[in-house]
Amino acid sequence: MTNTENYLFPNNLTLTVRNKFEADYLYHEIFENREYFQKGINLAPGDTVFDVGANIGMFAAAVHESFPSVMVHCFEPIPEIFQTLSRNAERSMGGTKAHNLGISDIENEVEFSYFPNFSILSSMYSDAIYDADVLRKIITCKFDNVRHDKQLLDRFIDTFIDSRLQVQKVNCRLTTLSHIIRQENIERIDLLKIDAEKSELDVLGGIEAAHWPMIRQIVMEFHQADEFRYAALRGLLEGHGFRVVVDRDEIFQTTDTLLVYAFRVES
């Protein structure tokens, strides 16, 4: 198991983290870039949030920083990551419930590829070449404005990627979002946040027709956003009454990852 430690972030937030590099990456993405709070995404006291792909709970911490009374249901399928998420939820996030589950369109147990040294790439659809390429582009983006020796940087990135993409196979439980809605007696989801590493359409496929009207807003990282997958996503969301806005975060400029924001169309 990867060692954990308490880590103090620039905003004085303390969380238990699994490695500092990944924690800093998530902090920059969620707190500094405000990736999931753009394009008009809004919350109010007493709202309910579903965080699919919660990792260690950084997004839930960001929600509670502004809205302490919001209820956040966090879903994390990898058992080791869930242990850290659960610790953070119990210690510093009132109004958070952690679920050791993945959200999909089936209820089953499946094999995930788990990357202990860069856990946000963990997925049941892992592709070693694709994941290494994405990680390379993310790291290179961070050095764009820094003077450096290109050959030296390339060697550093190769070594870094090799160390980060050591993989383990783990069995994880999946359920559907509709099953959770019934189990938890959810009446409304004010924000459905999804970061599921190529499983985004599976997550949405597990929402029954009767439950779509309960969802007010959706924000997601949409991976492998080719023309076919993006058309399927947009058609699904618009078919259920959402207006769709698409952006690309600075760190994803050279990747095929999109940020998708969906809002209920006012009647």
Secondary structure, 3 states (H helix, E strand, C coil): CCCCEEEECCCCCEEEECCHHHHHHHHHHHHHCCHHHCCCCCCCCCCEEEEECCCCCHHHHHHHHHCCCCEEEEECCCHHHHHHHHHHHHHHCCCEEEECCEEECCCEEEEEEECCCCHHHCECCCCHHHHHHHHHHHHHHHCCCCCCCHHHHHHHHHHHHHHHCCCEEEEEEEEEHHHHHHHCCCCCECEEEECCCCCHHHHHHCCCHHHHHHECEEEEEECCCCHHHHHHHHHHHHHCCEEEEEECCHHHCCCCCEEEEEEECCC
